[in-house]
Amino acid sequence: MSPSVPPSTPSPSRTRPWPLVAAAAACLISFAAFWVAQRVAHVNMLDVMVYRAEAETLRAGGDLYAMRATSANLAMTYPPFAAVLFLPLTLVGVPLMRTLSTAGNLLLVVALVRLSLQLVRPALASPARRADLWRTTLWVAAVVVWCEPVWTTLRYGQINLLVAVAVLWDLTRREGSRWAGLGTGLATAVKLTPGLFVVLLLAAGLLLWRRDRGMNQWLRTALTATGVFLVTTLAMVAALPADSRTFWTRTLFETGRVGHAEETANQSLSGVLARLMHTDAPGLWWLAAAVLLGGAAMALAVRAAVRGDKPAAVVVTAFAALMVSPISWSHHWVWCVPLLILLYDRTRAWWATGAVALAFASFALWWVPHDPGRPELDQNAGQMLLSAVYPLTALAVFAGYALAVRRSPRAAAPEAPREPVAVRERQAVAKE
């Protein structure tokens, strides 16, 4: 046995503070450069202006779904609860709101990286390794802030980072946490696509309950998330009955009000098919492909969850949601951050992680013609490949993980339930 460390031995964080200081300095410099670059690029922060208009409409008692905002004539596409969430935006002036939005999103980048590291390496959250967790978080955040989904999220003042952090916060809670599910439930009440995580939680929880005959964290989190979503939604039905009726009976099904399916910014399966078929309505082709691909991806995610591979289950579910959604703008793909962390942790191959990182940092989808004239309807083969860079990456992730599971069935096999010590002892006595 190796000798134990004397209690008086100083911790690594006390003897070597400079690595953490260097990481903090690098992150601060990177964020400052990012802020300057966004200002030089004259980002319009269009979406946060729409959020503010939604909140102002709510305060004025207007029709949320008849509202139009900004020079782009954008409409509200989220459930009514989102307008309530955005009310604080009306308490400050527009310049300050934009500054606070940028600062808040930069802090959320750090939170996203930290929670992703916790998800992939739970041991990093222990008090003894907290300095390592923060040092790695700051270095990674300094780099990933420059990838296209994060850049575009801050460019528009979007809420994608907040949604991802809310879901990951739930999925990194300790076993038995009563709060796990709160973030996912609220995120689903604001933006419906996180609801696929509830499907993952419920399916994995029920399978584990059937196997172990007892409550488990997956099922507990699923029930909490479902309850929070239902309570929040019903509260909005009571408080905003007309807007709730409009959204749940009409607006929910009007995908065209979000944007044209063929736009290069739409990195979902429907966008790929629209560009491939030179149409703005892939229709049943998209529905069939979404059901097949979504079903296969979720089966893979649930399998991973049941076998104890939570990081893979979460990343596969996130990418499945992005693929099957009618519209997944490029800034929705901030889930590339946990993917990159997981990929490097599993493979330790810089070339694989670098290739995926390049896909999200290259801005390749914007290299093709894109303007209000809708040139995406006439793309050639090369342009189609560039404008499908995120979905192709997602397909590679699904295929790569499925192949890894198939090649190592023992590593992927579920652990057999452990028998109580007393039972094993009685069996040993009986055999003797």
Kinemage of the C-alpha trace (Angstrom):
@kinemage 1
@onewidth
@group {chain A} dominant
@subgroup {mainchain}
@vectorlist {calphas} color= white
{ca met a 1} P 0.000 0.000 0.000
{ca ser a 2} L 1.191 3.512 -0.698
{ca pro a 3} L 1.796 5.738 2.318
{ca ser a 4} L -0.973 8.151 3.214
{ca val a 5} L -0.421 11.874 2.935
{ca pro a 6} L 0.136 13.529 6.341
{ca pro a 7} L -2.643 15.895 7.393
{ca ser a 8} L -0.170 18.768 7.569
{ca thr a 9} L 0.812 18.428 3.910
{ca pro a 10} L -0.444 21.499 2.041
{ca ser a 11} L -2.962 20.880 -0.742
{ca pro a 12} L -1.860 21.334 -4.370
{ca ser a 13} L -4.126 24.349 -4.697
{ca arg a 14} L -2.225 26.098 -1.863
{ca thr a 15} L 1.246 25.224 -3.052
{ca arg a 16} L 0.586 26.008 -6.684
{ca pro a 17} L -1.927 28.859 -7.077
{ca trp a 18} L -0.446 30.113 -10.328
{ca pro a 19} L -2.076 27.544 -12.670
{ca leu a 20} L -5.509 28.730 -11.543
{ca val a 21} L -4.485 32.385 -11.805
{ca ala a 22} L -3.112 31.791 -15.308
{ca ala a 23} L -6.341 30.065 -16.368
{ca ala a 24} L -8.431 32.937 -14.986
{ca ala a 25} L -6.260 35.489 -16.780
{ca ala a 26} L -6.468 33.591 -20.076
{ca cys a 27} L -10.253 33.334 -19.789
{ca leu a 28} L -10.602 37.020 -18.949
{ca ile a 29} L -8.402 38.057 -21.882
{ca ser a 30} L -10.299 35.768 -24.269
{ca phe a 31} L -13.672 37.088 -23.101
{ca ala a 32} L -12.486 40.690 -23.390
{ca ala a 33} L -11.255 40.054 -26.934
{ca phe a 34} L -14.564 38.361 -27.728
{ca trp a 35} L -16.503 41.352 -26.404
{ca val a 36} L -14.437 43.743 -28.533
{ca ala a 37} L -14.826 41.515 -31.610
{ca gln a 38} L -18.612 41.488 -31.188
{ca arg a 39} L -18.695 45.269 -30.890
{ca val a 40} L -16.476 45.662 -33.967
{ca ala a 41} L -18.796 43.306 -35.861
{ca his a 42} L -21.729 45.584 -34.902
{ca val a 43} L -23.854 42.704 -33.620
{ca asn a 44} L -27.527 43.654 -33.535
{ca met a 45} L -28.654 41.346 -30.687
{ca leu a 46} L -31.926 40.958 -32.554
{ca asp a 47} L -33.451 38.211 -30.426
{ca val a 48} L -33.013 39.933 -27.082
{ca met a 49} L -34.832 42.915 -28.611
{ca val a 50} L -37.695 40.558 -29.509
{ca tyr a 51} L -37.682 39.171 -25.954
{ca arg a 52} L -37.966 42.716 -24.621
{ca ala a 53} L -40.842 43.466 -26.993
{ca glu a 54} L -42.636 40.322 -25.823
{ca ala a 55} L -42.328 41.412 -22.196
{ca glu a 56} L -43.505 44.944 -23.046
{ca thr a 57} L -46.515 43.496 -24.872
{ca leu a 58} L -47.313 41.397 -21.809
{ca arg a 59} L -47.097 44.416 -19.514
{ca ala a 60} L -49.361 46.383 -21.847
{ca gly a 61} L -51.930 43.559 -21.961
{ca gly a 62} L -51.516 43.054 -25.717
{ca asp a 63} L -51.754 39.925 -27.854
{ca leu a 64} L -48.405 38.149 -27.550
{ca tyr a 65} L -48.760 36.226 -30.795
{ca ala a 66} L -49.943 39.165 -32.881
{ca met a 67} L -46.883 41.160 -31.810
{ca arg a 68} L -44.151 41.945 -34.322
{ca ala a 69} L -40.783 43.397 -33.340
{ca thr a 70} L -37.589 44.835 -34.885
{ca ser a 71} L -36.972 45.698 -38.513
{ca ala a 72} L -37.114 41.980 -39.330
{ca asn a 73} L -40.787 41.890 -38.250
{ca leu a 74} L -40.190 38.933 -35.920
{ca ala a 75} L -42.988 37.247 -33.989
{ca met a 76} L -43.083 35.434 -30.647
{ca thr a 77} L -42.579 31.681 -31.030
{ca tyr a 78} L -42.172 30.497 -27.416
{ca pro a 79} L -44.919 29.501 -24.930
{ca pro a 80} L -46.460 32.354 -22.878
{ca phe a 81} L -44.256 31.618 -19.855
{ca ala a 82} L -41.265 32.926 -21.810
{ca ala a 83} L -42.755 36.437 -21.855
{ca val a 84} L -43.018 36.323 -18.062
{ca leu a 85} L -39.384 35.226 -17.850
{ca phe a 86} L -38.350 38.189 -20.005
{ca leu a 87} L -40.101 40.844 -17.874
{ca pro a 88} L -36.847 41.955 -16.147
{ca leu a 89} L -35.543 43.072 -19.564
{ca thr a 90} L -38.008 45.969 -19.480
{ca leu a 91} L -36.600 47.356 -16.233
{ca val a 92} L -33.439 48.771 -17.848
{ca gly a 93} L -32.624 50.744 -20.962
{ca val a 94} L -31.715 49.033 -24.222
{ca pro a 95} L -27.931 49.747 -24.090
{ca leu a 96} L -27.656 48.413 -20.544
{ca met a 97} L -29.863 45.443 -21.431
{ca arg a 98} L -27.516 44.502 -24.263
{ca thr a 99} L -24.484 44.822 -21.995
{ca leu a 100} L -26.075 42.708 -19.286
{ca ser a 101} L -27.157 40.128 -21.871
{ca thr a 102} L -23.610 39.762 -23.171
{ca ala a 103} L -22.092 39.611 -19.688
{ca gly a 104} L -24.699 37.103 -18.546
{ca asn a 105} L -24.114 34.855 -21.546
{ca leu a 106} L -20.351 34.912 -20.986
{ca leu a 107} L -20.916 33.777 -17.409
{ca leu a 108} L -23.206 31.056 -18.756
{ca val a 109} L -20.380 29.855 -21.023
{ca val a 110} L -18.325 29.248 -17.881
{ca ala a 111} L -21.266 27.528 -16.204
{ca leu a 112} L -21.867 25.333 -19.258
{ca val a 113} L -18.245 24.205 -19.344
{ca arg a 114} L -18.158 23.551 -15.593
{ca leu a 115} L -21.348 21.475 -15.627
{ca ser a 116} L -20.168 19.601 -18.718
{ca leu a 117} L -16.942 18.681 -16.937
{ca gln a 118} L -18.948 17.554 -13.908
{ca leu a 119} L -21.142 15.445 -16.148
{ca val a 120} L -18.204 13.742 -17.851
{ca arg a 121} L -15.945 13.527 -14.786
{ca pro a 122} L -18.084 13.624 -11.598
{ca ala a 123} L -14.972 13.138 -9.445
{ca leu a 124} L -13.849 16.662 -10.372
{ca ala a 125} L -16.677 18.069 -8.247
{ca ser a 126} L -15.150 16.706 -5.048
{ca pro a 127} L -13.712 19.334 -2.660
{ca ala a 128} L -10.204 17.919 -3.087
{ca arg a 129} L -10.278 18.547 -6.854
{ca arg a 130} L -12.260 21.765 -7.007
{ca ala a 131} L -9.208 23.798 -8.006
{ca asp a 132} L -8.578 21.385 -10.893
{ca leu a 133} L -12.217 21.701 -11.960
{ca trp a 134} L -12.094 25.495 -12.040
{ca arg a 135} L -8.712 25.610 -13.763
{ca thr a 136} L -9.910 23.286 -16.536
{ca thr a 137} L -13.218 25.140 -16.771
{ca leu a 138} L -11.553 28.497 -17.360
{ca trp a 139} L -9.127 27.186 -19.970
{ca val a 140} L -11.868 25.412 -21.908
{ca ala a 141} L -14.239 28.382 -21.657
{ca ala a 142} L -11.531 30.662 -23.060
{ca val a 143} L -11.490 28.501 -26.205
{ca val a 144} L -15.100 27.393 -26.785
{ca val a 145} L -16.449 30.941 -26.562
{ca trp a 146} L -15.159 31.381 -30.126
{ca cys a 147} L -17.103 28.494 -31.688
{ca glu a 148} L -19.907 29.455 -34.058
{ca pro a 149} L -22.912 28.386 -31.925
{ca val a 150} L -21.658 30.391 -28.934
{ca trp a 151} L -20.653 33.382 -31.056
{ca thr a 152} L -24.066 33.459 -32.737
{ca thr a 153} L -25.911 32.995 -29.450
{ca leu a 154} L -24.243 36.135 -28.093
{ca arg a 155} L -24.618 37.913 -31.416
{ca tyr a 156} L -28.403 37.599 -31.201
{ca gly a 157} L -28.690 37.685 -27.406
{ca gln a 158} L -30.284 34.232 -27.430
{ca ile a 159} L -31.189 32.007 -24.449
{ca asn a 160} L -29.606 28.758 -25.660
{ca leu a 161} L -26.854 28.771 -23.046
{ca leu a 162} L -29.397 29.323 -20.279
{ca val a 163} L -31.485 26.373 -21.471
{ca ala a 164} L -28.459 24.061 -21.693
{ca val a 165} L -27.211 25.106 -18.255
{ca ala a 166} L -30.660 24.526 -16.720
{ca val a 167} L -30.783 20.977 -18.076
{ca leu a 168} L -27.195 20.136 -17.140
{ca trp a 169} L -27.702 21.541 -13.656
{ca asp a 170} L -30.420 18.940 -13.136
{ca leu a 171} L -28.362 16.109 -14.557
{ca thr a 172} L -25.334 16.799 -12.381
{ca arg a 173} L -27.163 16.935 -9.038
{ca arg a 174} L -26.193 14.459 -6.367
{ca glu a 175} L -28.179 11.266 -5.919
{ca gly a 176} L -31.446 11.929 -4.125
{ca ser a 177} L -31.522 15.677 -4.773
{ca arg a 178} L -35.064 17.002 -4.407
{ca trp a 179} L -34.336 19.869 -6.814
{ca ala a 180} L -33.202 17.771 -9.781
{ca gly a 181} L -35.802 18.257 -12.526
{ca leu a 182} L -36.593 21.880 -11.716
{ca gly a 183} L -34.300 23.249 -14.431
{ca thr a 184} L -35.478 20.860 -17.144
{ca gly a 185} L -39.132 21.491 -16.314
{ca leu a 186} L -38.713 25.260 -16.518
{ca ala a 187} L -36.585 25.016 -19.679
{ca thr a 188} L -39.311 22.933 -21.327
{ca ala a 189} L -41.949 25.475 -20.291
{ca val a 190} L -39.907 28.172 -22.045
{ca lys a 191} L -38.700 26.251 -25.091
{ca leu a 192} L -40.325 22.891 -25.782
{ca thr a 193} L -37.345 21.000 -27.227
{ca pro a 194} L -35.770 20.260 -23.786
{ca gly a 195} L -38.807 18.030 -23.289
{ca leu a 196} L -36.880 15.261 -25.039
{ca phe a 197} L -34.682 15.080 -21.935
{ca val a 198} L -37.823 14.325 -19.935
{ca val a 199} L -38.475 11.431 -22.325
{ca leu a 200} L -34.940 10.165 -21.680
{ca leu a 201} L -35.317 10.503 -17.920
{ca leu a 202} L -38.707 8.804 -17.871
{ca ala a 203} L -37.744 5.920 -20.181
{ca ala a 204} L -34.477 5.207 -18.379
{ca gly a 205} L -36.140 5.615 -14.989
{ca leu a 206} L -38.935 3.180 -15.783
{ca leu a 207} L -36.535 0.565 -17.166
{ca leu a 208} L -34.343 0.832 -14.076
{ca trp a 209} L -37.386 0.704 -11.806
{ca arg a 210} L -38.540 -2.445 -13.567
{ca arg a 211} L -35.097 -3.987 -13.162
{ca asp a 212} L -34.369 -2.946 -9.587
{ca arg a 213} L -37.946 -2.574 -8.274
{ca gly a 214} L -37.176 0.716 -6.601
{ca met a 215} L -37.223 4.461 -7.145
{ca asn a 216} L -34.137 5.834 -8.919
{ca gln a 217} L -32.701 9.247 -9.684
{ca trp a 218} L -33.716 9.133 -13.370
{ca leu a 219} L -37.365 8.525 -12.559
{ca arg a 220} L -37.384 10.992 -9.675
{ca thr a 221} L -35.933 13.730 -11.889
{ca ala a 222} L -38.415 12.923 -14.683
{ca leu a 223} L -41.389 13.219 -12.343
{ca thr a 224} L -40.124 16.506 -10.915
{ca ala a 225} L -39.485 17.962 -14.382
{ca thr a 226} L -42.924 16.881 -15.597
{ca gly a 227} L -44.586 18.352 -12.521
{ca val a 228} L -42.756 21.672 -12.863
{ca phe a 229} L -43.659 21.897 -16.558
{ca leu a 230} L -47.332 21.127 -15.941
{ca val a 231} L -47.657 23.511 -12.986
{ca thr a 232} L -45.939 26.325 -14.901
{ca thr a 233} L -48.008 25.753 -18.039
{ca leu a 234} L -51.306 25.508 -16.148
{ca ala a 235} L -50.426 28.667 -14.236
{ca met a 236} L -50.032 30.427 -17.577
{ca val a 237} L -53.372 29.027 -18.751
{ca ala a 238} L -54.966 30.607 -15.687
{ca ala a 239} L -53.063 33.899 -15.912
{ca leu a 240} L -52.970 34.282 -19.727
{ca pro a 241} L -55.854 32.173 -21.074
{ca ala a 242} L -56.139 33.832 -24.495
{ca asp a 243} L -52.394 33.699 -25.242
{ca ser a 244} L -52.162 30.119 -23.957
{ca arg a 245} L -55.044 29.033 -26.157
{ca thr a 246} L -53.460 30.713 -29.180
{ca phe a 247} L -50.100 29.060 -28.609
{ca trp a 248} L -51.254 25.503 -27.824
{ca thr a 249} L -53.920 25.349 -30.526
{ca arg a 250} L -52.348 27.334 -33.369
{ca thr a 251} L -48.903 28.876 -32.960
{ca leu a 252} L -47.285 25.585 -31.891
{ca phe a 253} L -48.027 24.119 -35.312
{ca glu a 254} L -47.009 27.156 -37.380
{ca thr a 255} L -43.341 26.311 -37.914
{ca gly a 256} L -43.200 28.734 -40.826
{ca arg a 257} L -43.486 31.742 -38.510
{ca val a 258} L -40.034 30.859 -37.125
{ca gly a 259} L -38.368 31.016 -40.547
{ca his a 260} L -37.933 29.169 -43.830
{ca ala a 261} L -36.917 25.527 -43.475
{ca glu a 262} L -34.255 25.717 -46.197
{ca glu a 263} L -32.267 28.563 -44.611
{ca thr a 264} L -28.630 27.618 -44.123
{ca ala a 265} L -28.906 28.638 -40.476
{ca asn a 266} L -31.422 25.802 -39.999
{ca gln a 267} L -29.149 22.910 -39.041
{ca ser a 268} L -31.904 20.376 -38.387
{ca leu a 269} L -32.865 17.361 -40.449
{ca ser a 270} L -35.723 19.320 -42.019
{ca gly a 271} L -33.271 21.988 -43.159
{ca val a 272} L -30.993 19.420 -44.791
{ca leu a 273} L -33.919 17.778 -46.593
{ca ala a 274} L -35.358 21.138 -47.689
{ca arg a 275} L -32.062 22.121 -49.288
{ca leu a 276} L -31.548 18.657 -50.748
{ca met a 277} L -35.027 18.587 -52.286
{ca his a 278} L -34.963 22.282 -53.312
{ca thr a 279} L -38.197 22.964 -51.448
{ca asp a 280} L -39.268 24.879 -48.362
{ca ala a 281} L -41.636 22.084 -47.281
{ca pro a 282} L -40.032 18.612 -47.033
{ca gly a 283} L -43.292 17.430 -45.439
{ca leu a 284} L -43.712 13.690 -44.960
{ca trp a 285} L -40.106 13.006 -45.961
{ca trp a 286} L -38.954 15.019 -42.952
{ca leu a 287} L -41.529 13.422 -40.654
{ca ala a 288} L -40.501 9.892 -41.650
{ca ala a 289} L -36.786 10.658 -41.353
{ca ala a 290} L -37.280 12.413 -37.989
{ca val a 291} L -39.223 9.463 -36.565
{ca leu a 292} L -36.651 6.920 -37.740
{ca leu a 293} L -33.567 8.894 -36.750
{ca gly a 294} L -35.067 10.247 -33.531
{ca gly a 295} L -36.266 6.823 -32.492
{ca ala a 296} L -32.894 5.208 -33.153
{ca ala a 297} L -30.999 7.993 -31.374
{ca met a 298} L -33.265 7.884 -28.330
{ca ala a 299} L -32.975 4.098 -28.152
{ca leu a 300} L -29.206 4.581 -28.092
{ca ala a 301} L -29.484 7.279 -25.415
{ca val a 302} L -31.795 5.232 -23.179
{ca arg a 303} L -29.503 2.218 -23.551
{ca ala a 304} L -26.570 4.357 -22.457
{ca ala a 305} L -28.518 5.719 -19.464
{ca val a 306} L -29.618 2.289 -18.261
{ca arg a 307} L -26.047 1.010 -18.502
{ca gly a 308} L -24.706 3.884 -16.443
{ca asp a 309} L -23.240 6.028 -19.236
{ca lys a 310} L -24.967 9.284 -18.348
{ca pro a 311} L -22.665 11.630 -20.339
{ca ala a 312} L -23.276 9.746 -23.598
{ca ala a 313} L -27.024 9.559 -22.899
{ca val a 314} L -27.210 13.332 -22.368
{ca val a 315} L -25.166 14.288 -25.440
{ca val a 316} L -27.012 11.874 -27.744
{ca thr a 317} L -30.373 13.173 -26.502
{ca ala a 318} L -29.324 16.787 -27.032
{ca phe a 319} L -28.223 16.103 -30.590
{ca ala a 320} L -31.355 14.042 -31.281
{ca ala a 321} L -33.506 17.002 -30.211
{ca leu a 322} L -31.548 19.322 -32.484
{ca met a 323} L -31.865 16.941 -35.427
{ca val a 324} L -35.606 16.205 -35.244
{ca ser a 325} L -36.791 19.727 -34.426
{ca pro a 326} L -38.385 21.427 -37.486
{ca ile a 327} L -36.063 24.397 -36.952
{ca ser a 328} L -32.691 24.200 -35.174
{ca trp a 329} L -30.784 27.384 -35.829
{ca ser a 330} L -27.013 27.102 -35.678
{ca his a 331} L -26.926 28.922 -32.329
{ca his a 332} L -29.029 26.149 -30.783
{ca trp a 333} L -26.017 23.820 -31.160
{ca val a 334} L -24.236 25.084 -28.025
{ca trp a 335} L -24.454 21.425 -26.956
{ca cys a 336} L -21.236 21.035 -28.942
{ca val a 337} L -19.452 22.100 -25.727
{ca pro a 338} L -20.285 18.973 -23.671
{ca leu a 339} L -19.766 16.889 -26.813
{ca leu a 340} L -16.190 18.117 -27.254
{ca ile a 341} L -15.390 17.538 -23.588
{ca leu a 342} L -16.855 14.036 -23.702
{ca leu a 343} L -15.122 13.187 -26.963
{ca tyr a 344} L -11.679 14.147 -25.716
{ca asp a 345} L -12.230 12.420 -22.375
{ca arg a 346} L -13.249 9.158 -24.075
{ca thr a 347} L -10.798 9.063 -26.981
{ca arg a 348} L -7.829 11.142 -25.815
{ca ala a 349} L -7.339 11.675 -29.540
{ca trp a 350} L -6.593 15.255 -30.487
{ca trp a 351} L -7.305 14.546 -34.150
{ca ala a 352} L -10.881 13.348 -33.457
{ca thr a 353} L -11.671 16.135 -31.024
{ca gly a 354} L -9.977 18.641 -33.325
{ca ala a 355} L -12.017 17.520 -36.335
{ca val a 356} L -15.306 17.956 -34.470
{ca ala a 357} L -14.115 21.254 -32.989
{ca leu a 358} L -13.260 22.461 -36.493
{ca ala a 359} L -16.790 21.677 -37.651
{ca phe a 360} L -18.210 23.988 -34.973
{ca ala a 361} L -15.518 26.669 -35.177
{ca ser a 362} L -15.148 26.960 -38.956
{ca phe a 363} L -18.396 28.888 -39.652
{ca ala a 364} L -18.543 26.647 -42.751
{ca leu a 365} L -22.339 26.834 -43.018
{ca trp a 366} L -22.027 30.572 -43.695
{ca trp a 367} L -19.677 30.051 -46.636
{ca val a 368} L -22.631 29.295 -48.922
{ca pro a 369} L -24.886 31.965 -50.498
{ca his a 370} L -27.532 33.118 -48.025
{ca asp a 371} L -29.690 36.211 -48.249
{ca pro a 372} L -33.392 37.179 -48.323
{ca gly a 373} L -33.519 35.997 -51.955
{ca arg a 374} L -33.449 32.405 -50.628
{ca pro a 375} L -30.525 31.083 -52.714
{ca glu a 376} L -30.451 27.967 -50.501
{ca leu a 377} L -33.212 26.528 -52.689
{ca asp a 378} L -30.682 26.183 -55.513
{ca gln a 379} L -27.591 24.831 -53.765
{ca asn a 380} L -25.147 22.525 -55.519
{ca ala a 381} L -23.678 19.390 -53.926
{ca gly a 382} L -20.691 21.163 -52.372
{ca gln a 383} L -22.847 23.888 -50.861
{ca met a 384} L -25.227 21.275 -49.461
{ca leu a 385} L -22.350 19.576 -47.655
{ca leu a 386} L -21.163 22.852 -46.136
{ca ser a 387} L -24.671 23.850 -45.046
{ca ala a 388} L -25.189 20.426 -43.410
{ca val a 389} L -22.015 20.461 -41.319
{ca tyr a 390} L -23.747 20.168 -37.923
{ca pro a 391} L -26.253 17.420 -38.850
{ca leu a 392} L -23.448 15.424 -40.499
{ca thr a 393} L -21.401 15.796 -37.326
{ca ala a 394} L -24.370 14.586 -35.277
{ca leu a 395} L -24.771 11.537 -37.513
{ca ala a 396} L -21.071 10.768 -37.082
{ca val a 397} L -21.486 11.021 -33.297
{ca phe a 398} L -24.455 8.631 -33.323
{ca ala a 399} L -22.668 6.145 -35.572
{ca gly a 400} L -19.409 6.388 -33.633
{ca tyr a 401} L -21.052 5.758 -30.283
{ca ala a 402} L -23.183 2.890 -31.619
{ca leu a 403} L -20.052 1.275 -33.093
{ca ala a 404} L -18.160 1.724 -29.817
{ca val a 405} L -20.969 0.044 -27.879
{ca arg a 406} L -21.073 -2.826 -30.347
{ca arg a 407} L -17.312 -3.353 -30.199
{ca ser a 408} L -17.173 -3.408 -26.418
{ca pro a 409} L -20.327 -5.183 -25.197
{ca arg a 410} L -18.757 -6.052 -21.874
{ca ala a 411} L -17.871 -2.456 -21.101
{ca ala a 412} L -21.367 -1.396 -22.063
{ca ala a 413} L -23.150 -4.185 -20.196
{ca pro a 414} L -25.248 -3.180 -17.186
{ca glu a 415} L -24.004 -3.994 -13.762
{ca ala a 416} L -25.844 -6.865 -12.138
{ca pro a 417} L -27.731 -5.868 -8.992
{ca arg a 418} L -25.569 -6.593 -5.998
{ca glu a 419} L -26.970 -9.043 -3.518
{ca pro a 420} L -26.917 -8.121 0.165
{ca val a 421} L -23.951 -9.463 2.070
{ca ala a 422} L -26.202 -11.532 4.320
{ca val a 423} L -27.742 -13.289 1.311
{ca arg a 424} L -24.337 -14.168 -0.130
{ca glu a 425} L -23.200 -15.483 3.238
{ca arg a 426} L -26.270 -17.725 3.569
{ca gln a 427} L -25.688 -19.083 0.072
{ca ala a 428} L -22.046 -19.847 0.933
{ca val a 429} L -23.099 -21.707 4.085
{ca ala a 430} L -25.685 -23.702 2.178
{ca lys a 431} L -23.091 -24.717 -0.416
{ca glu a 432} L -20.685 -25.796 2.299
